[in-house]
Amino acid sequence: MNARMFTRNIVIGSRRTTVRLEAAIWEALDDMCVRERISRHELCTRVEARRDKVNRAQAVRSVVMNYFRLSLKIGRPSGDMLDAALAYESDIVG
């Protein structure tokens, strides 16, 4: 499988940077942002605050996957879903 990668500019805190992810991950990340009513920049800033010893793209992929896994278990996204996905990610890779 040859997943197409896309690079996007994001702002983490007050610093502009780029992240390179697969198209499906960007789509899922944007879906999360709509559900949580936050910007892509805010979500990546929250991921950045929790990541430890992994690169930024890996941390984002992990949070996206955990968010949707948890939402399947619960049946629908809730206000605490993002916090739970962030905590789960940091417990595993941190």
C-alpha positions as a Python dict, from the first residue, in 0.01 Angstrom:
ca = {
    (1, 'M'): (0, 0, 0),
    (2, 'N'): (131, 342, -92),
    (3, 'A'): (-42, 599, 128),
    (4, 'R'): (-17, 950, -7),
    (5, 'M'): (141, 1192, 239),
    (6, 'F'): (49, 1558, 276),
    (7, 'T'): (234, 1832, 460),
    (8, 'R'): (27, 2099, 634),
    (9, 'N'): (128, 2413, 819),
    (10, 'I'): (6, 2432, 1175),
    (11, 'V'): (61, 2668, 1464),
    (12, 'I'): (156, 2508, 1794),
    (13, 'G'): (131, 2763, 2070),
    (14, 'S'): (270, 3064, 1886),
    (15, 'R'): (517, 2871, 1668),
    (16, 'R'): (447, 2781, 1306),
    (17, 'T'): (561, 2435, 1196),
    (18, 'T'): (470, 2162, 950),
    (19, 'V'): (336, 1812, 997),
    (20, 'R'): (340, 1539, 733),
    (21, 'L'): (59, 1282, 758),
    (22, 'E'): (-142, 1049, 540),
    (23, 'A'): (-455, 1194, 377),
    (24, 'A'): (-683, 970, 585),
    (25, 'I'): (-522, 1093, 908),
    (26, 'W'): (-571, 1457, 806),
    (27, 'E'): (-937, 1383, 728),
    (28, 'A'): (-986, 1208, 1062),
    (29, 'L'): (-809, 1492, 1246),
    (30, 'D'): (-1038, 1745, 1078),
    (31, 'D'): (-1343, 1534, 1171),
    (32, 'M'): (-1223, 1537, 1533),
    (33, 'C'): (-1189, 1914, 1521),
    (34, 'V'): (-1546, 1953, 1395),
    (35, 'R'): (-1680, 1718, 1664),
    (36, 'E'): (-1481, 1887, 1940),
    (37, 'R'): (-1536, 2240, 1804),
    (38, 'I'): (-1167, 2327, 1806),
    (39, 'S'): (-919, 2425, 1536),
    (40, 'R'): (-656, 2198, 1388),
    (41, 'H'): (-399, 2427, 1552),
    (42, 'E'): (-555, 2394, 1896),
    (43, 'L'): (-575, 2016, 1867),
    (44, 'C'): (-210, 1989, 1761),
    (45, 'T'): (-109, 2223, 2044),
    (46, 'R'): (-283, 1992, 2291),
    (47, 'V'): (-111, 1688, 2139),
    (48, 'E'): (224, 1867, 2155),
    (49, 'A'): (178, 1942, 2525),
    (50, 'R'): (136, 1570, 2598),
    (51, 'R'): (384, 1407, 2361),
    (52, 'D'): (700, 1262, 2500),
    (53, 'K'): (981, 1076, 2321),
    (54, 'V'): (793, 1035, 1992),
    (55, 'N'): (785, 1258, 1691),
    (56, 'R'): (495, 1492, 1636),
    (57, 'A'): (337, 1295, 1349),
    (58, 'Q'): (341, 972, 1551),
    (59, 'A'): (174, 1149, 1844),
    (60, 'V'): (-99, 1293, 1620),
    (61, 'R'): (-165, 953, 1459),
    (62, 'S'): (-190, 791, 1800),
    (63, 'V'): (-436, 1049, 1935),
    (64, 'V'): (-653, 1025, 1621),
    (65, 'M'): (-665, 647, 1643),
    (66, 'N'): (-736, 646, 2016),
    (67, 'Y'): (-1008, 910, 1981),
    (68, 'F'): (-1204, 704, 1731),
    (69, 'R'): (-1141, 375, 1913),
    (70, 'L'): (-1277, 527, 2234),
    (71, 'S'): (-1575, 678, 2051),
    (72, 'L'): (-1663, 333, 1915),
    (73, 'K'): (-1653, 185, 2265),
    (74, 'I'): (-1871, 461, 2408),
    (75, 'G'): (-2094, 489, 2102),
    (76, 'R'): (-2060, 861, 2047),
    (77, 'P'): (-1807, 1136, 2105),
    (78, 'S'): (-1837, 1313, 2436),
    (79, 'G'): (-1680, 1626, 2575),
    (80, 'D'): (-1417, 1421, 2753),
    (81, 'M'): (-1330, 1205, 2451),
    (82, 'L'): (-1038, 1421, 2339),
    (83, 'D'): (-894, 1439, 2690),
    (84, 'A'): (-925, 1061, 2720),
    (85, 'A'): (-751, 1007, 2385),
    (86, 'L'): (-471, 1244, 2483),
    (87, 'A'): (-427, 1073, 2819),
    (88, 'Y'): (-431, 728, 2660),
    (89, 'E'): (-165, 832, 2410),
    (90, 'S'): (67, 968, 2675),
    (91, 'D'): (23, 657, 2892),
    (92, 'I'): (133, 432, 2607),
    (93, 'V'): (422, 625, 2455),
    (94, 'G'): (527, 833, 2754),
}
